[in-house]
Amino acid sequence: MQWVYAIDAGGSTMRGAAAGRPDAFRESSLVAARGGQNAPIAWGDKALGIYGREPEDVRILRAVKDGVPADIDLLARWIKRLYGEADRKTVRKTGVLLALSPAARPDVRDALERRVIEEGVPGVGLVRSDLACAIGAGADVLEPRCTMIVDVGDGHMTASLIAGGRVARSETLPFGMARADERLMAALREKLGCAVGPHTARALRHELGAVKSMSGDTVSVKPVFDFASSLPRNREIPAELVQGCVNEVVNALLDLLARVTAFAPAALAADLTEHGMILAGGGAHLFGLDMRIREALGVDATTAEAPEECVIRGMWKILNSRDLTAALVTDVMEESRR
């Protein structure tokens, strides 16, 4: 099987690469459908625009949730759409590589492979997203030296120790930085008597979220729905409130990192002490996260270049490397096995 396309199918954004194009496409993984109907009315970024504003008869569906396939049929259809859009001149017997979270169960992976094949994609290969992420961050995962990659995503967070092309230890939390948005929406209702939608909550996290405190009087003015007046208003949102919600998620991440490093074999622990860990995923942009990790664990942490792109960059490198393909691609299903 010749691998020509790759898709990061484990996040809130579906990213794709083709053999000659590392950034072939990027779309939200959301889908909008009429209530009680299976026919989507909007895919990807169009569905994202509806999210939080959907009419009563429209529901938002998630093909991926918490980093793992949530609706196998919907995800298979998504993959077929992206596979077809990547290059309309698809040559028969070219396949697609999928990056999936290590938290995805074997039965889910098998079912997804079968459904993608049923959708008409000639072949499917799977790659662990933590391995792809490490490659995209610049690590040589085939060498014996240990690499610790920390993928801080919106929907999940994974920490993995990798050496010699194998994962020595890995753990995943079934939530990510988007949980801070959920906590913030609840806190605004409880403490300020107002409500915001998911887009505004996310904007506040990006603007005011930080591990290290800002000035005590730092605020951001955002449109809210005020419960007291039952009218929309502009309201000052204090940074302290946002940071409290963010730090709840950061503390869970620190606990995850402590568990993974505590059980590292002695040789890998020595590598980790010397070389530190790499932060990837969109959450790696969080101000002060690297400093907080150093303070809590005594291990250096560096943020990868364009951390939110690490998985798909790694998949693109796998597409273009026979050694990486041979070592890392698993669970291949071809058309002849249907």
C-alpha positions as CSV (number, residue, x, y, z in Angstrom):
1,M,0.0,0.0,0.0
2,Q,1.3,3.4,-0.9
3,W,0.5,6.1,1.7
4,V,-0.2,9.5,0.1
5,Y,-2.5,11.2,2.7
6,A,-2.5,11.6,6.4
7,I,-5.1,12.9,8.8
8,D,-4.9,13.8,12.5
9,A,-8.2,12.4,13.6
10,G,-7.8,12.9,17.4
11,G,-8.6,16.5,18.1
12,S,-11.2,19.3,17.8
13,T,-9.6,20.2,14.5
14,M,-9.1,17.7,11.7
15,R,-5.7,18.4,10.1
16,G,-4.5,16.7,6.9
17,A,-1.3,16.4,4.9
18,A,-0.5,15.0,1.5
19,A,2.8,13.6,0.4
20,G,3.8,16.9,-1.2
21,R,1.8,19.3,1.1
22,P,2.3,19.3,4.9
23,D,-0.8,21.6,5.3
24,A,-3.3,20.2,2.8
25,F,-6.3,21.0,4.9
26,R,-7.5,22.1,8.4
27,E,-11.2,21.9,9.5
28,S,-13.1,21.8,12.8
29,S,-14.3,18.2,13.5
30,L,-17.8,19.5,14.4
31,V,-20.8,18.6,12.3
32,A,-24.3,20.3,12.4
33,A,-27.4,18.2,11.7
34,R,-31.2,18.7,12.0
35,G,-32.7,17.2,15.1
36,G,-33.6,13.5,14.7
37,Q,-31.9,13.4,11.2
38,N,-28.6,11.8,10.3
39,A,-27.9,14.0,7.2
40,P,-25.5,16.8,8.2
41,I,-26.3,20.4,7.1
42,A,-22.9,21.7,7.8
43,W,-19.4,20.3,8.3
44,G,-16.2,21.6,9.8
45,D,-15.7,25.3,10.2
46,K,-19.3,26.0,9.0
47,A,-20.6,23.9,11.9
48,L,-18.1,25.6,14.3
49,G,-19.7,28.9,13.3
50,I,-23.1,27.6,14.3
51,Y,-21.9,26.1,17.6
52,G,-23.3,28.0,20.5
53,R,-25.8,29.7,18.2
54,E,-27.6,26.7,16.9
55,P,-31.5,27.0,16.4
56,E,-33.7,24.6,18.4
57,D,-34.0,22.1,15.5
58,V,-30.2,21.9,15.0
59,R,-27.8,19.8,17.0
60,I,-24.0,19.9,17.0
61,L,-22.4,16.5,16.6
62,R,-18.8,15.6,17.5
63,A,-17.0,13.0,15.4
64,V,-14.1,13.2,18.0
65,K,-14.5,13.8,21.7
66,D,-11.9,13.9,24.4
67,G,-9.3,12.8,21.8
68,V,-11.0,9.6,20.8
69,P,-13.6,8.7,18.1
70,A,-17.0,9.6,19.5
71,D,-19.1,8.6,16.5
72,I,-17.3,6.1,14.3
73,D,-19.7,6.3,11.4
74,L,-19.5,10.1,11.4
75,L,-15.7,10.1,11.7
76,A,-15.4,7.6,8.8
77,R,-17.5,9.9,6.6
78,W,-15.4,12.9,7.7
79,I,-12.2,11.1,6.8
80,K,-13.6,10.1,3.4
81,R,-14.6,13.8,2.7
82,L,-11.1,15.0,3.7
83,Y,-9.4,12.2,1.8
84,G,-11.3,13.2,-1.4
85,E,-10.8,16.9,-1.0
86,A,-7.0,16.6,-0.4
87,D,-6.5,15.7,-4.1
88,R,-9.3,15.1,-6.6
89,K,-6.9,13.1,-8.8
90,T,-6.7,10.2,-6.3
91,V,-4.9,7.2,-7.8
92,R,-6.4,3.8,-7.0
93,K,-4.6,1.9,-4.3
94,T,-3.3,5.0,-2.4
95,G,-4.2,4.9,1.3
96,V,-4.6,7.2,4.2
97,L,-2.7,7.2,7.5
98,L,-4.7,8.2,10.6
99,A,-3.2,9.5,13.8
100,L,-5.3,8.3,16.7
101,S,-4.9,8.9,20.5
102,P,-3.3,6.0,22.4
103,A,-6.5,6.2,24.6
104,A,-8.6,4.9,21.7
105,R,-9.6,1.3,22.5
106,P,-8.5,-1.5,20.1
107,D,-12.1,-2.4,19.2
108,V,-12.8,1.3,18.3
109,R,-9.7,1.4,16.1
110,D,-10.7,-1.8,14.3
111,A,-14.3,-0.5,13.8
112,L,-13.0,2.8,12.4
113,E,-10.7,1.0,10.0
114,R,-13.5,-1.1,8.7
115,R,-15.9,1.9,8.3
116,V,-13.3,3.9,6.4
117,I,-12.7,1.0,4.1
118,E,-16.4,0.7,3.6
119,E,-16.5,4.4,2.6
120,G,-14.3,3.5,-0.4
121,V,-10.8,4.5,0.9
122,P,-8.5,1.8,-0.5
123,G,-6.3,1.4,2.5
124,V,-5.9,2.6,6.1
125,G,-2.9,2.7,8.4
126,L,-2.8,3.8,12.0
127,V,-0.2,5.7,13.9
128,R,-0.2,6.6,17.6
129,S,-0.7,10.3,17.9
130,D,2.0,10.7,20.6
131,L,4.6,9.2,18.3
132,A,3.6,11.5,15.5
133,C,3.5,14.4,17.8
134,A,7.1,13.8,19.0
135,I,8.3,13.5,15.4
136,G,6.6,16.7,14.5
137,A,8.2,18.4,17.5
138,G,11.6,17.5,16.1
139,A,12.4,14.4,18.1
140,D,14.1,11.3,16.6
141,V,11.8,8.7,18.1
142,L,13.8,5.8,16.6
143,E,17.0,6.5,18.6
144,P,17.5,4.8,22.0
145,R,17.5,8.1,24.0
146,C,14.2,8.9,25.8
147,T,11.9,11.6,24.6
148,M,9.0,12.8,26.7
149,I,6.3,14.4,24.7
150,V,3.4,16.2,26.4
151,D,0.4,16.9,24.1
152,V,-1.7,19.6,25.8
153,G,-4.8,19.6,23.6
154,D,-8.3,21.1,24.0
155,G,-10.0,17.8,24.3
156,H,-7.4,15.6,25.9
157,M,-3.9,15.7,27.4
158,T,-1.3,12.9,26.9
159,A,2.2,12.4,28.3
160,S,4.4,9.7,26.8
161,L,7.9,8.4,27.3
162,I,9.3,7.3,23.9
163,A,12.6,5.4,23.1
164,G,13.7,3.3,20.2
165,G,10.4,3.8,18.3
166,R,8.4,2.4,21.2
167,V,6.3,4.0,23.9
168,A,7.7,3.0,27.3
169,R,4.9,4.6,29.3
170,S,1.9,6.8,28.4
171,E,-1.1,8.2,30.1
172,T,-4.0,10.3,28.8
173,L,-6.5,12.5,30.5
174,P,-10.0,12.4,28.9
175,F,-10.2,16.2,29.0
176,G,-8.0,19.2,28.0
177,M,-7.8,22.9,28.1
178,A,-11.4,23.2,26.9
179,R,-12.5,22.1,30.4
180,A,-11.3,25.5,31.6
181,D,-13.8,27.1,29.2
182,E,-16.6,24.9,30.7
183,R,-15.5,25.9,34.3
184,L,-15.4,29.5,33.3
185,M,-18.9,29.5,31.9
186,A,-20.2,28.0,35.1
187,A,-18.1,30.5,37.3
188,L,-19.5,33.5,35.4
189,R,-23.1,32.3,36.1
190,E,-22.4,31.6,39.7
191,K,-20.1,34.6,40.7
192,L,-21.0,37.4,38.2
193,G,-24.6,36.5,37.3
194,C,-24.0,36.4,33.6
195,A,-23.6,34.0,30.7
196,V,-21.2,33.7,27.7
197,G,-21.1,31.2,24.9
198,P,-18.3,28.8,24.2
199,H,-16.6,31.1,21.7
200,T,-16.3,33.9,24.2
201,A,-15.1,31.6,26.9
202,R,-12.4,30.3,24.6
203,A,-11.4,33.9,23.7
204,L,-11.1,34.7,27.4
205,R,-8.9,31.7,28.1
206,H,-6.6,32.7,25.3
207,E,-6.5,36.4,26.4
208,L,-6.3,36.1,30.2
209,G,-5.5,32.5,30.9
210,A,-2.1,32.1,32.5
211,V,-0.3,29.9,35.0
212,K,1.5,32.9,36.5
213,S,-0.9,35.6,37.8
214,M,-1.3,38.9,36.0
215,S,-1.9,42.2,37.7
216,G,-4.8,41.9,40.1
217,D,-6.8,44.5,38.2
218,T,-6.4,43.0,34.7
219,V,-9.8,42.6,33.0
220,S,-11.3,42.0,29.6
221,V,-14.5,43.5,28.4
222,K,-16.8,41.0,26.7
223,P,-20.4,40.9,25.7
224,V,-22.5,38.8,28.1
225,F,-26.1,38.0,28.9
226,D,-26.9,39.7,32.2
227,F,-29.4,37.7,34.3
228,A,-30.4,40.7,36.5
229,S,-31.6,42.8,33.6
230,S,-32.3,39.9,31.2
231,L,-30.5,41.9,28.6
232,P,-27.1,41.7,26.7
233,R,-24.4,43.8,28.3
234,N,-20.7,44.5,28.1
235,R,-19.0,43.2,31.3
236,E,-15.5,43.4,32.7
237,I,-14.2,39.8,33.3
238,P,-11.4,39.7,35.8
239,A,-8.2,37.7,34.9
240,E,-8.2,36.2,38.3
241,L,-11.5,34.3,37.6
242,V,-10.2,33.0,34.3
243,Q,-6.9,31.9,35.8
244,G,-8.6,30.0,38.6
245,C,-10.4,27.9,36.0
246,V,-7.2,27.4,33.9
247,N,-5.2,26.4,36.9
248,E,-7.6,23.6,37.8
249,V,-6.8,21.9,34.5
250,V,-3.0,22.7,34.9
251,N,-3.0,21.0,38.3
252,A,-4.5,17.8,36.7
253,L,-1.8,18.0,34.0
254,L,0.9,18.2,36.6
255,D,-0.5,15.2,38.4
256,L,-0.4,13.3,35.1
257,L,3.2,14.2,34.4
258,A,4.2,13.2,38.0
259,R,2.7,9.7,37.5
260,V,4.4,9.2,34.1
261,T,7.8,10.3,35.3
262,A,7.6,8.4,38.6
263,F,7.4,5.1,36.8
264,A,10.1,5.8,34.2
265,P,12.8,3.2,34.0
266,A,16.1,4.4,35.5
267,A,17.9,4.9,32.1
268,L,14.9,6.8,30.7
269,A,14.7,8.9,33.9
270,A,18.3,9.9,33.4
271,D,17.6,11.0,29.8
272,L,14.6,13.0,31.0
273,T,16.6,14.8,33.7
274,E,19.2,15.7,31.1
275,H,17.0,16.6,28.1
276,G,13.7,17.6,29.7
277,M,10.3,17.3,28.1
278,I,8.7,18.8,25.0
279,L,5.3,20.6,25.2
280,A,3.0,20.3,22.2
281,G,-0.7,20.9,21.4
282,G,-2.5,24.2,21.4
283,G,-2.5,24.4,25.3
284,A,1.3,24.6,25.2
285,H,0.9,28.3,24.4
286,L,-0.4,28.9,27.9
287,F,1.8,31.5,29.5
288,G,3.9,30.2,32.3
289,L,3.2,26.5,31.8
290,D,6.9,25.6,31.2
291,M,7.9,27.5,34.4
292,R,5.2,25.7,36.4
293,I,6.3,22.3,35.2
294,R,10.0,23.1,36.2
295,E,8.9,24.3,39.6
296,A,6.6,21.3,40.3
297,L,8.8,18.4,38.8
298,G,12.3,19.8,38.6
299,V,12.4,18.9,34.9
300,D,13.0,21.4,32.1
301,A,10.1,21.8,29.6
302,T,10.4,23.5,26.2
303,T,7.6,24.4,23.8
304,A,7.7,23.0,20.3
305,E,7.6,25.3,17.3
306,A,3.9,25.7,16.2
307,P,2.9,23.2,18.9
308,E,-0.7,22.8,17.7
309,E,0.7,21.5,14.4
310,C,3.0,18.8,15.8
311,V,0.9,15.8,15.1
312,I,0.2,16.5,11.5
313,R,3.8,17.7,10.9
314,G,4.9,14.3,12.3
315,M,2.4,12.5,10.0
316,W,3.8,14.3,7.0
317,K,7.3,13.2,7.9
318,I,6.1,9.6,8.3
319,L,4.5,9.8,4.8
320,N,7.8,10.8,3.4
321,S,10.1,8.3,5.3
322,R,10.2,4.6,4.6
323,D,12.0,4.0,7.9
324,L,9.3,5.8,9.9
325,T,6.5,4.1,8.0
326,A,8.0,0.7,8.5
327,A,8.5,1.2,12.2
328,L,5.4,3.1,13.2
329,V,2.4,2.3,10.9
330,T,0.3,-0.5,12.3
331,D,-3.1,-2.2,11.7
332,V,-3.0,-1.9,8.0
333,M,-6.2,-2.9,6.1
334,E,-6.3,-3.0,2.4
335,E,-9.2,-3.2,-0.1
336,S,-8.6,-6.9,-0.7
337,R,-9.5,-7.6,2.9
338,R,-12.9,-6.1,2.9
